[in-house]
């Protein structure tokens, strides 16, 4: 592969080394909130998010050294999808077993309904949420480079506001809105490209 591939592999390859605490902390910094986003899309009880996220991160830490990239067979997010789905099912079943020790409540169908969600289903959620996550992270990273007015103009355009509406709200001319929006968009595209090269292991 070329230098670009080596760069994109950097964080994953470093995090595979369980003695590299800095790499693992960096990995957690980027993936913690993303995992929560995925769990939310799986319609899970929000009270389980913290414990589940920690369980998933521990599972990743334990299994990551054995993960082997194979461009033709296994993408990292496919591997991650399988791990998240299995860990969620294990968590739900363990919770049900604990609950049954204290009550004779009706059978909880949560695990049964989740079991029909296939790995490709979870991978689709991950693919969609990853792009949302990367875009938000990129916008956060570049926000300090622009004025609050410029960021507000761009955010309003993302929310579907017209140029005229934004101009009226900010008290500027429409062509100023276009310039602000395009300037941020150009820088945002570069930041997204950078993040994808740094964080996407496939």
TORNU-89911 format. One line per field, with one value per residue: residue number from 0; residue in three letters; x, y, z of N, C-alpha, C, O, CB in turn. Coordinates in steps of 0.001 Angstrom, whole numbers, plus 500000, padded with zeros to 6 digits. Glycine has a CB too. Example, Ala and Ser with C-alpha at 12.3 -4.5 7.8 and 13.67 -1.06 7.14 Angstrom:
BEGIN
num	(0:1) .
residu	(ALA:SER) .
n.x	(513190:512850) .
n.y	(494310:497750) .
n.z	(507800:507080) .
ca.x	(512300:513670) .
ca.y	(495500:498940) .
ca.z	(507800:507140) .
c.x	(513200:512900) .
c.y	(496700:500030) .
c.z	(507800:507870) .
o.x	(514236:513409) .
o.y	(496681:501138) .
o.z	(508465:508039) .
cb.x	(511308:514084) .
cb.y	(495527:499402) .
cb.z	(509046:505725) .
***
This chain:
BEGIN
num	(0:1:2:3:4:5:6:7:8:9:10:11:12:13:14:15:16:17:18:19:20:21:22:23:24:25:26:27:28:29:30:31:32:33:34:35:36:37:38:39:40:41:42:43:44:45:46:47:48:49:50:51:52:53:54:55:56:57:58:59:60:61:62:63:64:65:66:67:68:69:70:71:72:73:74:75:76:77:78:79:80:81:82:83:84:85:86:87:88:89:90:91:92:93:94:95:96:97:98:99:100:101:102:103:104:105:106:107:108:109:110:111:112:113:114:115:116:117:118:119:120:121:122:123:124:125:126:127:128:129:130:131:132:133:134:135:136:137:138:139:140:141:142:143:144:145:146:147:148:149:150:151:152:153:154:155:156:157:158:159:160:161:162:163:164:165:166:167:168:169:170:171:172:173:174:175:176:177:178:179:180:181:182:183:184:185:186:187:188:189:190:191:192:193:194:195:196:197:198:199:200:201) .
residu	(UNK:UNK:UNK:UNK:UNK:UNK:UNK:UNK:UNK:UNK:UNK:UNK:UNK:UNK:UNK:UNK:UNK:UNK:UNK:UNK:UNK:UNK:UNK:UNK:UNK:UNK:UNK:UNK:UNK:UNK:UNK:UNK:UNK:UNK:UNK:UNK:UNK:UNK:UNK:UNK:UNK:UNK:UNK:UNK:UNK:UNK:UNK:UNK:UNK:UNK:UNK:UNK:UNK:UNK:UNK:UNK:UNK:UNK:UNK:UNK:UNK:UNK:UNK:UNK:UNK:UNK:UNK:UNK:UNK:UNK:UNK:UNK:UNK:UNK:UNK:UNK:UNK:UNK:UNK:UNK:UNK:UNK:UNK:UNK:UNK:UNK:UNK:UNK:UNK:UNK:UNK:UNK:UNK:UNK:UNK:UNK:UNK:UNK:UNK:UNK:UNK:UNK:UNK:UNK:UNK:UNK:UNK:UNK:UNK:UNK:UNK:UNK:UNK:UNK:UNK:UNK:UNK:UNK:UNK:UNK:UNK:UNK:UNK:UNK:UNK:UNK:UNK:UNK:UNK:UNK:UNK:UNK:UNK:UNK:UNK:UNK:UNK:UNK:UNK:UNK:UNK:UNK:UNK:UNK:UNK:UNK:UNK:UNK:UNK:UNK:UNK:UNK:UNK:UNK:UNK:UNK:UNK:UNK:UNK:UNK:UNK:UNK:UNK:UNK:UNK:UNK:UNK:UNK:UNK:UNK:UNK:UNK:UNK:UNK:UNK:UNK:UNK:UNK:UNK:UNK:UNK:UNK:UNK:UNK:UNK:UNK:UNK:UNK:UNK:UNK:UNK:UNK:UNK:UNK:UNK:UNK:UNK:UNK:UNK:UNK:UNK:UNK) .
n.x	(500856:500397:501819:499571:497869:499382:499292:496553:496306:497625:496601:494974:496829:498661:497024:496560:498674:498903:500465:500792:499672:498996:498136:495861:494258:493833:492417:490085:489143:488243:486427:484589:482290:481219:480463:478399:476570:475914:474716:472490:471071:470309:468137:468217:467852:468568:469775:471504:473658:476205:477413:477356:478906:481403:481821:481985:484241:486208:486090:486921:489543:490656:490446:491496:494345:494440:493121:493223:493892:492317:492018:490405:488605:487760:486645:487444:485210:483280:484140:483951:481184:480187:481275:480076:477325:477210:478102:476109:473879:474776:474895:472196:471009:472352:471406:468704:468839:469730:467559:465532:466145:465155:462523:459380:458673:457140:458435:461123:461279:463290:465935:465287:464062:466198:467948:467283:468399:470813:474383:475090:473020:473728:476168:475391:474182:476442:478046:476490:476263:478928:479764:478199:479236:481963:481687:480571:482659:484708:483671:483643:486389:487319:486029:487154:488616:487078:484733:482039:479753:480145:480195:477608:476125:476811:475875:473134:472581:472994:470870:468871:468035:467380:469499:468630:467098:469070:470740:469022:468604:471182:471797:473251:474490:473177:475202:477382:476756:476913:479659:480771:479696:480734:483455:483789:482804:484716:486997:486030:485654:488311:489143:487507:488468:491070:490570:489338:491424:493131:491661:490072:490411:490140) .
n.y	(498814:502418:505475:506752:504674:503607:505739:505840:503511:503947:504690:502466:500348:501089:501024:498342:497402:496501:497590:500197:502776:505442:505348:503768:505391:507487:506145:505462:508035:508855:506821:506312:508109:507636:504922:505116:506568:504617:502642:504054:504217:501619:501419:500977:500817:503820:503961:501891:502568:503583:501421:499453:500609:500742:497988:497163:498593:497436:494844:495286:496140:493805:492063:493322:493066:490609:491080:490972:492686:492242:493044:491915:490336:491065:493972:496572:497797:495879:493843:495254:495679:493090:492542:494534:493907:491283:491787:493467:491744:489834:491440:492162:489659:488877:490804:490142:487616:488331:489872:487960:486559:487978:488497:487354:488316:488978:487406:489070:490518:491795:490894:488840:490223:491782:489882:489262:491192:491495:491101:492606:494534:495969:496885:498623:500616:501497:502441:504600:506226:506719:508529:510734:511236:511767:514085:515903:515958:517009:519565:520613:520653:522604:524876:526875:528310:530074:532835:533284:534074:533132:530347:530026:530751:528696:526467:526992:526747:524037:523131:523606:526187:528960:531015:533644:533724:533227:535429:537526:536878:537144:539693:540461:540760:538689:537665:537679:535683:533454:533464:533062:530576:528918:529122:527873:525354:524436:524211:522376:520053:519368:518804:516643:514777:514489:513415:510993:509685:509408:508000:505936:502597:501093) .
n.z	(500000:499968:501326:502294:503100:505202:506973:507567:508925:511265:513974:514653:514453:516418:518666:518888:520299:523487:525426:524851:526223:525649:522995:523258:524894:523112:521129:522582:523090:520585:519853:521919:522199:519715:519828:521701:520159:518250:519861:520681:518291:518092:519592:522385:525977:527535:530011:530093:528581:529527:530982:528988:526965:528214:528594:525920:525018:526641:525674:523045:523565:524601:522436:520212:519704:518399:516086:512623:509753:506661:503501:501553:502859:505566:506939:509274:510488:510048:511705:514110:514182:514569:517080:518719:518461:519546:522143:523105:523074:524953:527223:527611:528046:530371:532122:532174:533395:535941:536790:536921:539138:541186:540701:539338:536898:533661:530669:529235:526102:524821:524157:522413:520294:519488:518618:516047:514573:512260:511662:509317:509507:511820:510938:508932:510453:511800:509681:508752:511086:511551:509563:510242:512764:512197:510660:512514:514381:512824:512261:514817:515320:513555:514280:515846:514081:512745:512808:515208:513916:511313:511721:512712:510466:508708:510131:510190:507497:507140:508583:506828:506287:504162:502039:502079:504444:506355:505964:506705:509391:510460:509793:507528:504115:501451:499698:501368:503159:501496:500909:503488:504105:502059:502552:505019:504349:502500:504125:505956:504437:503951:506570:507242:505412:506391:508979:508318:507034:509181:511113:510021:509617:507331) .
ca.x	(500000:501239:501916:498226:497387:500128:498767:495219:496436:498450:495946:494567:498004:499226:496094:496677:499725:498288:501401:500792:498530:498631:497374:494539:493507:493428:491389:488873:488672:487522:485398:483621:481036:480674:479788:477137:475676:475458:473790:471247:470367:469808:466929:468442:467554:469698:470424:472515:474704:477522:477956:477555:480041:482616:481973:482414:485622:487060:486111:487785:490927:491110:490456:492145:495653:494270:492481:494115:493238:492349:491243:489465:487646:487222:486897:487431:483861:482550:484608:483382:479742:479978:481620:479052:476069:477345:478221:474785:473063:475270:474522:470752:470718:472858:470476:467487:469103:469759:466202:464705:466487:464439:461111:458802:458080:456971:459642:461531:461496:464290:467014:464731:463861:467497:468660:466993:469238:471995:475618:474981:472163:474529:477204:474756:474053:477781:478467:475737:476611:480329:479862:477634:480197:483155:481329:480449:483993:485446:483143:484136:487828:487637:485185:487972:489263:486112:483936:480775:478771:480382:479755:476149:475625:476978:474976:471772:472436:472863:469508:467931:467637:467785:470476:467899:466737:470299:471174:468125:468853:472498:471910:474305:474030:473156:476480:478275:476388:477473:481110:481039:479332:481676:484772:483764:482615:486002:487875:485413:485960:489704:489241:486886:489418:492167:490099:489102:492713:493744:490864:489448:491421:489959) .
ca.y	(500000:503607:506206:507062:503493:503517:506784:505463:502386:504299:504606:501089:499520:501443:500593:496880:497154:496737:498331:501591:503403:506677:504989:503293:506561:508203:505314:505630:509410:508950:505810:506236:508780:506979:503695:505551:506903:503362:502022:504832:503829:500257:501555:500376:501648:504737:503703:500848:503039:503701:500084:498760:501221:500274:496558:497063:499068:496407:493725:495708:496152:492421:491345:494082:492540:489453:491495:490997:493315:491545:493932:491158:489566:491634:495369:496785:498081:494611:493222:496037:495429:491779:492645:495329:493155:490179:492318:493961:490578:489278:492364:492058:488344:488887:491633:489363:486566:488966:490280:486786:486083:488805:488661:486410:489174:488377:487278:490269:490148:492680:490123:488100:491141:492235:488774:489213:492201:490803:491875:493654:495603:496784:497537:499754:501658:502009:503216:505858:507034:507119:509744:511808:511490:512389:515446:516711:516107:517917:520914:521028:520901:523817:525992:527959:529018:530979:533636:532674:534385:532227:529016:530054:530763:527351:525565:527259:526192:522595:522906:523813:527575:529536:532108:534865:533614:533361:536820:538354:536552:537636:541099:540641:540588:537289:537212:537445:534353:532469:533437:532436:529170:528223:529114:526817:524075:524041:523779:521199:518914:519000:518224:515320:513920:514222:512520:509673:509073:509095:507150:504794:501569:500371) .
ca.z	(500000:499950:502579:502778:503815:506445:507847:507989:509823:512409:515271:514893:514675:517718:519710:519015:521278:524784:526280:524412:526901:524966:521800:523673:525338:521908:520514:523384:522899:519322:519645:523010:521837:518528:520274:522310:519046:517653:520813:520641:517068:518272:520429:523691:527140:527700:531276:529899:527674:530152:531249:527721:526268:528889:528269:524522:524930:527246:524729:521941:524059:524752:521158:519146:519303:517516:514846:511460:508604:505382:502624:500731:503647:506783:507246:510717:510980:510068:512952:515196:514184:515186:518502:519399:518496:520493:523497:523482:523393:526211:528298:527830:528632:531744:532886:532343:534387:537260:537141:537225:540481:542154:540369:538382:535870:532347:529847:528516:524707:524229:523534:521281:519174:519020:517996:514610:513931:511766:511632:508295:510013:512730:510146:508249:511462:512060:508508:508735:512249:511465:508751:511052:513835:511615:510249:513729:514950:511946:512463:516139:515218:512789:514729:516409:512977:512144:513734:515618:512876:510186:512143:512787:509090:508154:510860:509729:506146:507321:509077:505740:506125:502889:502126:502454:505860:507140:505827:507516:510798:510869:509452:506520:502746:501011:499137:502503:503668:500562:501104:504782:504023:501186:503189:506035:503671:501923:505219:506564:503566:504208:507913:507173:504708:507318:510031:507749:506789:510462:511981:509376:509352:506098) .
c.x	(500894:501278:500548:497682:498081:499614:497412:495260:497073:497764:495551:495761:498644:498339:496116:497733:499188:499206:501453:499560:498057:497772:495968:493672:493008:492301:490058:488278:487824:486327:484338:482275:480393:479914:478447:476119:475093:474442:472449:470409:469818:468611:467064:468060:468770:470452:471520:473731:476093:478172:478275:478766:481349:482879:482517:483863:486600:487204:487010:489241:491490:491299:491213:493518:495552:493616:493516:493358:493422:491436:490177:488374:486992:487627:486792:486012:482959:482880:483986:481880:479420:480216:480542:477758:476133:477400:476880:473878:473483:474830:473036:470403:471193:471928:469187:467676:469124:468354:465345:465010:465683:462948:460676:458111:457972:458283:459925:461888:462581:465367:466512:464560:465192:468228:468400:467767:470551:473224:475587:474098:472956:475599:476635:474591:475395:478264:477800:476180:478054:480480:479288:478639:481428:482870:481225:481818:484818:484991:483612:485605:488160:486910:486005:488645:488351:485345:482649:479705:478908:479894:478234:475531:475696:476007:473536:471540:472289:471448:468441:467453:468165:468808:469810:467543:467950:470768:470333:468395:470150:472693:473053:473695:474080:474491:477520:478014:477009:478978:481482:480811:480330:483062:484844:483639:483930:486944:487347:485723:487385:489855:488627:487829:490572:491751:489879:490414:493383:493011:490260:490498:491157:489774) .
c.y	(501240:504269:506509:505896:503363:504547:506380:504297:502766:504092:503172:500212:499818:500930:499077:496486:497504:497449:499818:502289:504659:506391:504541:504448:507374:507464:505513:507018:509526:508008:505745:506839:508138:505717:504040:505896:505641:502678:502738:504444:502406:500219:500848:501346:502501:504523:502650:501352:503047:502340:499350:499303:500771:498806:496377:497500:498056:495220:494047:495626:494729:491728:492038:493527:491366:489810:491605:491603:492468:492318:493180:490485:490351:493094:495550:497014:496847:493868:493926:495806:494131:491848:493405:494542:492048:490675:492849:492798:489957:490128:492214:490741:488263:489697:490876:488279:487150:489338:489100:486212:486820:488922:487601:487188:488441:488366:488565:489870:490975:491904:489370:489000:491604:491133:488671:490287:491532:491702:492944:494820:496555:497534:498742:500931:502322:502878:504587:506767:507503:508415:510948:512228:512236:513850:516373:516983:517101:519358:521470:521422:522224:525054:527170:528795:530082:531747:532898:532891:533433:530821:528952:530025:529371:526371:525753:526697:524678:522245:523205:525238:528121:530643:533390:534853:533819:534814:537738:538144:537176:539119:541378:540461:539107:536797:536979:536063:533274:532332:532737:530932:528380:528107:527986:525446:523553:523514:522521:519945:518434:518305:516828:514334:513522:513213:511105:508955:508633:508004:505926:503763:500741:501331) .
c.z	(500000:501302:503171:503586:505165:507443:508407:508965:511160:513756:515598:515225:516030:518843:519900:520044:522670:525769:525928:524983:526188:523738:522170:524150:524142:521198:521240:523180:521642:519243:520742:522602:520612:518910:520910:521224:518420:518563:520804:519416:517145:519210:521774:524799:527467:529009:531180:529137:528300:530362:529953:526973:526887:528583:526859:524366:525529:526299:523535:522365:524147:523407:520038:518757:518328:516197:513742:510296:507353:504444:501841:501557:504787:506970:508752:511225:510906:511365:514150:515307:514891:516693:519273:519536:519538:521929:523994:523870:524718:527397:528638:528503:530075:532639:533165:533401:535798:537715:537562:538606:541540:541876:539380:537261:534552:531581:529092:527085:524038:523493:522315:520070:518609:518265:516502:513856:513529:511829:510528:508727:510897:511948:509395:509207:511692:510902:508506:509869:512196:510669:509506:512119:513317:511223:511455:514346:514136:512158:513810:516058:514523:513309:515253:515317:512366:513214:514095:514559:511696:510513:512204:511396:508480:508813:510409:508334:506198:507764:508029:505549:504798:503116:502586:503938:506757:507133:506709:509002:511294:510570:508485:505137:502347:500453:500231:503112:502806:500755:502403:504715:503196:501805:504231:505376:503102:503006:505872:505759:503802:505552:507942:506492:505629:508385:509505:507484:508097:511218:511318:509005:508128:504960) .
o.x	(502114:500832:500378:497094:497437:499512:497154:494331:497054:498300:495776:495714:499113:498841:495732:497699:499037:498761:502088:498529:496856:496803:494999:492479:491890:491347:489024:487058:486804:485314:483273:481246:479168:478834:477461:474941:473906:473418:471397:469184:468956:468126:466128:467958:469870:471632:472360:474737:477053:479321:479319:479554:482300:484021:483396:484633:487687:488290:487764:490081:492648:492200:491537:493838:496458:493546:494552:492308:494529:490213:489145:487334:485772:488806:486126:485641:481966:481992:483545:481351:478502:479455:480136:477160:475205:476820:476550:473185:472628:474442:472664:469591:470528:471686:468640:466783:468603:467997:464517:464210:465544:462193:461498:457081:458622:459146:459058:462712:462779:465684:467211:464872:465321:469033:469187:467785:471303:473114:476011:474371:472876:475905:477312:474823:475489:478834:478455:476444:478382:481241:479827:478863:481876:483705:481728:482102:485536:485816:483936:486019:489147:487151:485598:489182:488801:485316:482221:478861:477908:479254:477632:474526:474760:475393:472799:470447:471552:470897:467247:466561:469267:468966:470369:467675:467873:471145:470866:468416:470212:473651:473739:472538:474921:474881:478437:478943:477563:479511:482397:481615:480732:483758:485829:484291:484227:487607:488132:486020:487639:490601:489162:487974:490997:492486:490204:490510:494101:493633:489959:491370:491872:489604) .
o.y	(501074:503705:506523:506102:503044:504256:506560:504119:501966:503380:502713:499423:498907:500453:498581:495385:498682:497865:500603:502386:504921:507101:504884:504490:507887:508080:505708:507170:510215:508352:505171:506166:508102:505463:503338:505559:505601:502187:502106:504356:502030:499150:500198:502552:501981:504861:502530:500647:502577:502120:498710:498539:500453:498415:495548:496850:497843:494663:493193:495110:494484:490904:491415:493515:491144:488984:492248:491100:492036:492256:493758:490105:490295:493406:494767:496490:496775:493335:493275:495741:494067:491285:492979:494512:491891:490066:492701:492864:489590:489604:492146:490709:487657:489321:490958:488044:486545:489146:489226:485462:486340:489394:487021:486757:487417:489212:489084:488979:490877:492209:489267:488602:491800:491412:488072:490287:491063:492912:494075:495966:497775:498686:499759:502084:503547:503945:505606:507949:508563:509299:512051:513417:513210:514731:517496:518099:517931:520268:522652:522413:522880:526161:528324:529866:530899:531351:531996:532027:532978:530175:527956:529350:528922:525545:524778:526226:524094:521213:523077:525486:527777:531145:534134:535874:534494:535359:538622:539099:537678:539729:542394:540064:538357:535655:536178:535370:532300:531222:531914:530135:527285:527112:527252:524490:522363:522494:521676:518895:517230:517333:515928:513195:512366:512266:510131:507744:507633:507178:504953:504023:499769:500908) .
o.z	(500032:502301:504390:504648:506164:508635:509597:509754:512095:514605:516718:516169:516712:519860:520959:520594:522994:526839:526632:524317:526124:523470:521492:523849:524160:520722:520602:523105:521635:518633:520516:522652:520491:518377:520688:521348:518095:518088:520907:519500:516350:519581:522238:524576:527655:529110:532072:529049:527689:529979:529827:526415:526173:528340:526623:523658:524991:526140:523069:521627:523809:523250:519027:517569:517524:515287:513904:509897:507030:504575:501500:501019:504944:507139:509430:512276:511631:512029:515097:516417:515709:517480:520354:520612:520332:522827:525171:524885:525524:528441:529809:529428:530915:533787:534264:534214:536736:538877:538464:539165:542665:542725:538670:536743:534340:531811:528389:526879:522827:522343:521307:518947:517400:517376:515769:512625:514383:512026:510767:508370:510753:512257:509239:508842:511770:511129:508287:509649:512731:511062:509420:512347:513921:511427:511425:514780:514695:512228:513924:516660:514854:512828:515118:515598:511562:514379:513375:514323:511140:509684:511801:511173:507818:508137:510262:508018:505403:507382:508301:504738:504371:504229:503392:504613:507783:508170:507380:509780:512416:511046:508596:505000:502842:500696:500053:503525:503314:500765:502427:505197:503591:501604:504306:505795:503210:502819:506302:506328:503847:505672:508590:506936:505644:508667:510184:507686:508134:511885:512009:508177:507884:503817) .
cb.x	(499030:500752:502680:497281:497613:501627:498656:494366:497241:498875:494722:493835:499018:499404:494679:497020:501012:497844:502797:500817:498894:499885:498091:494667:494376:494621:491804:489175:489858:488456:486040:484164:481286:481796:480673:477368:476425:476651:474383:471559:471295:470911:465719:469903:467146:469211:469408:471912:474371:477408:476968:476310:479940:482501:480624:481510:485763:486481:484682:487437:490998:490120:489067:492288:496425:493453:491746:494637:493792:491903:492167:490207:488327:487671:485901:488320:483243:482907:486155:483673:479200:480907:482983:478794:475756:478590:479281:474157:473158:476796:474836:469994:471376:474292:470173:467067:470443:470653:465554:464913:467989:465038:460843:457798:458900:455906:459503:462736:460217:464922:467624:463390:463027:468340:468278:465489:469492:471767:476815:474438:470977:475174:477830:473386:473507:478758:478130:474231:476373:481164:479125:476300:480619:483634:480005:479542:484706:485262:481595:483945:488487:487290:484231:489037:489692:485145:483613:480311:478930:481877:480359:475676:476424:478430:475087:471491:473643:473889:469261:466774:468146:466564:471163:466620:466102:471409:471087:466654:468900:473579:472095:475484:474883:472092:477009:478092:474854:477163:481675:480156:477945:481771:485067:482601:481579:486650:488021:483899:485764:490599:488545:485538:489957:492635:488808:488293:493613:493813:489791:488666:491531:488787) .
cb.y	(500004:504589:507488:507388:502223:503716:508115:505111:501308:505715:505507:500535:499735:502963:501052:496254:497983:495439:497729:501691:503741:507453:503883:502241:507439:508385:503823:505398:510381:508666:504485:506953:510268:506640:502911:506771:507723:502424:502031:506350:503956:499356:501002:499947:500778:506164:503281:499672:504419:504430:499262:498881:502753:500483:495820:497911:500417:495944:493397:497143:496836:491638:491120:495518:492108:488397:492830:489564:494730:490033:494652:490117:488368:490822:496305:497970:499225:493736:493266:497521:495394:490729:493339:496637:492563:489366:493425:494770:489543:489166:493828:492188:487233:489463:492936:488739:485859:490213:490992:485710:486254:490169:490058:485445:490449:489123:486114:490974:490288:493545:489144:487473:492348:492716:487485:489381:493431:490321:490943:493064:495020:495909:496540:499340:501084:500852:502459:505587:506250:506003:509554:511365:510173:511582:515442:516010:514746:517513:520910:519896:519763:523609:525516:527383:528028:530208:535018:533246:535834:532198:528653:531296:531757:526867:525800:528761:526575:522080:523755:522961:528426:530076:532331:535011:532252:532432:537271:538033:535039:536838:541910:539631:541439:537108:538234:538548:534182:532864:534857:533055:529021:528937:530490:527043:524213:525230:524885:521388:519291:520234:519131:515386:514633:515521:513055:509784:510042:510323:507942:505232:500671:499429) .
cb.z	(501237:498912:502371:501603:502978:506190:507094:506785:509165:512291:515303:513684:513557:517834:519372:517658:520945:525370:526167:522853:528336:524563:521016:524781:526253:520964:520535:524871:522823:518186:519520:524250:521572:517538:521277:523239:517980:517383:522231:520619:515872:518807:519690:523841:528361:527631:532281:529164:527196:531484:532085:526854:526302:530404:528409:523619:525641:528604:524249:521483:525445:525597:520718:519569:520528:518204:515029:511103:508373:505520:501658:499930:504211:507965:506494:511087:510180:508820:513046:514991:512760:514550:518675:518641:517113:520181:523546:522328:522276:526181:527892:526503:527808:531795:532137:531013:534085:537237:535976:536165:540748:542185:539802:539086:535693:531554:528862:529224:523937:525298:524538:521658:519610:520190:518661:514361:514881:510336:511429:507017:510792:513826:509159:507669:512775:512300:507207:508836:513522:510824:507407:511702:514489:510379:509474:514748:515012:510473:512390:517175:514474:511330:515814:517345:511902:511253:513121:516964:512404:509821:513515:513548:508232:508338:512374:509738:505271:508346:510303:505948:507305:502126:500772:501607:506144:506587:504359:507194:510991:510180:510700:506741:501782:499966:498126:503573:503711:499108:501099:505870:503436:499858:503852:507026:502557:501188:506263:506680:502084:504159:508946:506419:503455:507978:510639:506461:506035:511305:512564:508138:510507:506191) .
***
